[in-house]
């Protein structure tokens, strides 16, 4: 018969193989000389007789082992040693047993030096001094008896059962409860709340138990309440000095308390209200508050106000009174305005003024340093500038902008209109420079507003994809940049022979693949004429999967263009091939598609998901859809693709979702002039009418846990399962013949023979 897993893995530190002190069997024993079965049995049923013998270092009676069962769901006591591993080795093993089994092992414990009993009726000579209790004090009076012990035990047991606590919690509470009961004065039955605050631990639990037993004397306003200790609700009142309501029961609010502590305060009758309180300049804090809040020539009105640390008050912090706020602040600003009146700006631009130095948008550095004027007082607005500011405020209200959006953009417009005027158009570069001052400045809405009124000189913008290609080419070695730029001109249709222009996005993808390869080659070659087919093979085989396929295609495009322009004599990538794994389309599990439209959060999200999942439209096609492409009466939608158009015949569900979206769009942005079908909060109010950003629709599909490309593939593959006609797929989804055959082959592989390479 072998050992169980627990006994096999039981290897206490400090023990070894020997004879157990309790059962006299030879087995693995711990540092106290006890085997595991005896340890488990002692923890389950404490053996007080044997424990007393062990404490006296005697041999003790021999105990027989009993059969123990391991049942699923029932956990037996652990067999670890009573003494902790960090405990000093020189500590006698019996001390651990005494701490473990309390009274039974130690015998009766009632040290008369800890809270000695007092004579009933005896008068105290000195006031009660605070005590510093520890757990050792509680253990030294663990066996002291009290008349109220039965009531306390019943109260602790009721709380334990009501809260579902363990038996150990009851023992811990009763351990410190002895100190609370022993600390009472002679003849007192109730325990004072101050005594509970002196206990070493379990203060909330002891307070709750004494309250449950009716043995607690409450001290209202003592501030000794602990966490989880529910005292009865105190009477809420206002501050006696300033009459402010702070939602507490303090006689004085924090502000008035620190006001009174100031050494310069003198207590006397107030000149205004006549109450006797600490004064400043002859008035109490309440009268100062009323006068500071009062504006105008009428009598000051006293009304209910709130104190404490609520935001928006004049006294945000205790004692922080006396700043130039309220009436004093208004008077100070009026005085400054009278002493330093605003004047016209010396930088006003005239429509016919000729520029001495160019400040065009194409300048490499900005001439105007607006940061120097950020904290200066603004000049006076001209009548034209004031009218423009009023128009902007009205326009913002009509467009239903938020208060923050209107404020930050209005601040930028007023700043530029005050310094430059509005007689001549403003540079967009100036607006962007001022908007960089901080989060309280903005210019995104100012640019289209001025553009509509012909008051804007726009920046010279470059296609972002083109700018990305130029940045990539700048990282190449200088002696290879000219040859690579020839490749770019060929792809854009600017070569020796006319050809269709390729979009910058495709050129950027090609550049991402071959630029790292060219950077390595540039360290050892002076021209791309030195490249051999072996170099092409090494560059392709250095990668795997789609990366290798992309590098191969990019290098073939590069050297084919150079050969066409007669920069190189022969194409080294012409006869180099790369293996590419073409994965078959796969369907999405039906459980992931169930309830897809119901999980879409908004009307726009539902319409976008319907176009992607039902009509297999890509995210780029959805973003570029315009309002004129939708014909709701005929139930048709026209999508624009490269040099072609595709007509989508809408079903009733998709048409209803699009109608709901158009209704919501008209309600949210009634004055939007964006021609695109789908807009966001940013693009709806932009007069230039841009489409949704490239990643603007991504949050919709991220919320659903799917990608738009996978929805498109799943829809086309589902249609291919219903019909094996590739022409039908081409007409319904507007895909190329090769793409249609790929889906038909994936849906019906049994109709096609094996590939020649797999035969």
FENGIQUI-V569251 format. One record per helix or strand of 3 or more residues. SS is the DSSP state (~ for helix, > for strand). FROM is the first residue (numbers start at 1). TO is the last residue. If there is no record, write none. Layout:
ss->SS from->FROM to->TO
ss->SS from->FROM to->TO
This chain:
ss->~ from->5 to->9
ss->> from->16 to->19
ss->> from->26 to->29
ss->~ from->36 to->44
ss->~ from->48 to->55
ss->~ from->93 to->106
ss->~ from->135 to->140
ss->~ from->149 to->163
ss->~ from->167 to->182
ss->~ from->193 to->197
ss->~ from->203 to->213
ss->~ from->254 to->261
ss->> from->266 to->269
ss->> from->276 to->280
ss->~ from->285 to->293
ss->~ from->326 to->339
ss->~ from->370 to->373
ss->~ from->383 to->398
ss->~ from->403 to->420
ss->~ from->428 to->435
ss->~ from->444 to->452
ss->~ from->464 to->474
ss->~ from->478 to->491
ss->~ from->504 to->521
ss->~ from->528 to->530
ss->~ from->533 to->541
ss->~ from->545 to->564
ss->~ from->590 to->593
ss->~ from->596 to->599
ss->~ from->603 to->613
ss->~ from->619 to->623
ss->~ from->627 to->629
ss->> from->636 to->641
ss->> from->644 to->649
ss->~ from->652 to->668
ss->~ from->698 to->704
ss->~ from->708 to->722
ss->~ from->726 to->733
ss->~ from->737 to->747
ss->~ from->749 to->751
